[in-house]
Structures are given as C-alpha cells and as structure tokens.
C-alpha cells in the first residue's frame, strides 16, 4: 500500500473517532472545556480530536472514555466495517440438519449463524425425541440461552439438574459441562442461542 492510501485511511479513522467523541460529549450535555477538565486535557485538544486534526493516543482516549463513562471501544464505533450481514428466516424455513453423537441423534433447524473476527453467534430450533441413547454433553466458551417451546426435559449444568417446561428459559456460561439429561415427554422442542468469542 502506498503512503497516500495509508494516510487517507488514518485520516478517516481520526475523523470517525472525532465524530464519536463529539456525539458522546453532546449527548451528556458537556462543553469541550468541561470534558477537558474531567479528562485532564485541554479544550483545544478536544476540539482538534473532534475535528479529526490529530491522532489521539490510546492513553488520551482512555481518559476521555473514562470521563464520558463509556467503554473505550465506543470511541471507535464509527470505524466499523461497512460490510455487515443479516439473516431473515421465514416461518418453517431454515437449514434442516441431523446431529448424530454415538447412538444418539436429534433434528435441528439452523436459524442464524454469524461469524465475525471477534465473535460467533448461532441460533437453532432443536427437537429431541425420547430415546435410550443419552444426549451429548457440551463444554465450550461464551454464553448459551435456551427457550423451551414444547414438552419437558431435564437439563444438567455442572451438578445442577433443571426441569425445563414449555415457556421456561435458561442461560448459562458454557465453560462448565452442560446438556440435556433426558427427555421427559415423547418430544421436546427448544430454541438454542449461543454466542462465544473467537480466539
């Protein structure tokens, strides 16, 4: 990459950070002078950052985010990629699949899958049928959310046994072993949503 495109990209980032800072400052009803006092900097520096005239250091941005009481990443919100994906699945649609683990099998419908550099997100509609084979046990990363749609089933999380019935929901950290222990009714249908950081 030549110096000109690199410089242009840097200037665009500076403008985006400045725009985010300006919006956050205004949303809190602060003047540049007030924010400067809170962040131990000068009003002139606030003005230069907001106008994209300077590339602020991480330490300066950290002080500003602390003064505004927002995560540091909030100052980079306008620098995100212009490419985004969305998924709209109509009723009774989705990708139908079967999972087989040893002697156990169950049907599920993939409703959403988003894979970003920092995050993976999945949503599935799953139907378990009562059978002799035990459902699989999982250990992973991130967070799992389950919403019971119909039927009853026993879920285990570490040493906990939880009866899930229609309308119940459950959310858990995926780092501890978890999974369904048994299906109580002939069938159990639920929505499973999982989000985990990518490493």
Long-range contacts (C-beta under 8 A, 24 or more apart in sequence): 10-55, 11-52, 12-79, 13-55, 13-79, 14-49, 14-52, 14-53, 14-54, 14-55, 15-52, 16-76, 16-78, 16-79, 17-49, 17-52, 17-56, 17-61, 17-75, 17-76, 17-78, 17-79, 18-49, 18-50, 18-51, 18-52, 18-53, 19-50, 19-52, 19-78, 20-74, 20-75, 20-76, 20-77, 20-78, 21-46, 21-49, 21-50, 21-64, 21-75, 22-50, 24-68, 24-70, 24-74, 24-75, 25-50, 25-68, 28-68, 35-64, 35-67, 35-68, 38-67, 39-63, 39-64, 39-66, 39-67, 85-114, 87-111, 87-112, 87-113, 87-114, 94-125, 99-136, 101-135, 101-136, 102-133, 102-136, 103-132, 103-133, 104-131, 104-133, 104-134, 104-135, 104-136, 105-131, 105-133, 106-135, 108-192, 111-191, 115-198, 116-198, 117-198, 118-197, 118-198, 119-195, 119-196, 119-197, 119-198, 120-195, 120-196, 120-197, 120-198, 121-193, 121-194, 121-195, 122-192, 122-193, 122-194, 122-195, 123-191, 123-192, 123-193, 123-194, 124-191, 124-192, 124-193, 125-149, 125-189, 125-190, 125-191, 125-192, 126-189, 126-190, 126-191, 126-192, 127-187, 127-188, 127-189, 128-153, 128-180, 128-183, 128-187, 128-188, 128-189, 128-190, 129-183, 129-186, 129-187, 130-182, 130-183, 130-184, 130-185, 130-186, 130-187, 131-183, 134-181, 134-182, 135-179, 135-180, 135-181, 135-182, 135-183, 136-179, 137-177, 137-178, 137-179, 138-174, 138-177, 138-178, 138-179, 139-174, 139-175, 139-176, 139-177, 139-178, 140-174, 140-175, 140-194, 140-196, 141-174, 141-175, 141-196, 141-197, 141-199, 142-173, 142-174, 142-194, 142-195, 142-196, 142-197, 143-171, 143-172, 143-173, 143-174, 143-194, 143-195, 143-196, 144-171, 144-172, 144-174, 144-178, 144-192, 144-193, 144-194, 145-169, 145-170, 145-171, 145-191, 145-192, 145-193, 145-194, 146-170, 146-171, 146-190, 146-191, 146-192, 146-193, 147-190, 147-191, 147-193, 148-188, 148-189, 148-190, 149-189, 149-190, 149-191, 150-187, 150-188, 150-189, 151-183, 151-184, 151-185, 151-186, 151-187, 151-188, 151-189, 152-183, 152-184, 152-185, 152-188, 153-180, 153-181, 153-182, 153-183, 153-184, 153-185, 153-188, 153-190, 154-180, 154-181, 154-182, 154-184, 155-179, 155-180, 155-181, 156-180, 156-181, 164-188, 164-190
